[in-house]
Amino acid sequence: MQRRHFIKLLWAGSLGAGGLGLSGCETYDSRVSYGRYDYDYYPDSDVYYHSWTGSYYYFGNGLWIRTRTLPIHIVLNPSYRRRINVPDRYPYSRNREHRRRFPRRTRAPSTNDRVIHRRDRNERERRVRVEQERRLEEQRIQVDRERRLEVQRDRAERNRRLEGQRQQVERDRRLEEQRRRARRDRRLEEQRIEVDRERRLEVQRDRAERNRRLEGQRQRVERERRLEEQRRRAEQGRRLEGRRIQVERERRLEEQRKRAERDQRMDEQRKRAERKRRLEELRRLRRENLR
């Protein structure tokens, strides 16, 4: 109940502040950070601007339109704008109230106003970009921190399990040795433990050296395999290129042969036509002589 009463008082105070801003000349400080539901309202053009998303809301063709760039016929007046807080999904849901609180002015925006608006818009876009980059950086740092914590937890869990297993094995071994060697001297036991530790270290060193040699051999084999693969690919490429050149040469020879045959046929046809024409000429001359 007290919370509801506090919210009502806060809402009434905000309305009173809006009324006081309307009665006088309201100052506009662009250095104040924008909230999620903060908008810039331009009464002369009836346009809303959301700095977080860089979107404009204006009324056109009988409906409200959301866009990143305004049409050419809409010119904003940066010297007369008001910052409003609309905790709704769309800022124009209270457009009637905003028009009543902030009436239009008769003076048209000048070129200086356009320059100021463009400079303020660039400044807001720059702030939005900086804020987005800061948030992305914070998210990256948070993800990196969580990843490191996860790795540390996994490592600690793995070490704890290994330590538990090692302690269990060591405990079983000591109990077995205590049952079998209960009458032996402590000095011999310490010497044996020291020798066992040195032997383990030596085994670990030998194992590390063997692993290193095996890794070197594996790398050499992998390098030789890659070189062999490259040589084989180069040989295949040369073979394919030679085959392609051979096919191209055969195709050209085939085209030349076909062209020669075609020229020969055309020459024979031309000769045949010439011979036929001469025979026709001789026959015509004979008929004329007979006449």
Buried (B, 14 or more C-beta within 10 A) or exposed (E): EEEEEEEEEEEEEEEEEBEEBEEEEBEEEBEEEBEEBBBBBBBBBBBBBBBBEBBBBBBEEEEBEBEEEBEEEBBBBBBBBBBBEBEEEEBBEBBEEBEEBBEEEEEEBEEEBBEBBEEBBEEBEEBBEEBEEEEEEEEEEEEEEEEEEEEEEEEEEEEEEEEEEEEEEEEEEEEEBEEEEEEEEEEEBEEEEEEEEEEEEEEEEEEEEEEEEEEEEEEEEEEEEEEEEEEEEEEEEEEEEEEEEEEEEEEEEEEEEEEEEEEEEEEEEEEEEEEEEEEEEEEEEEEEEEE
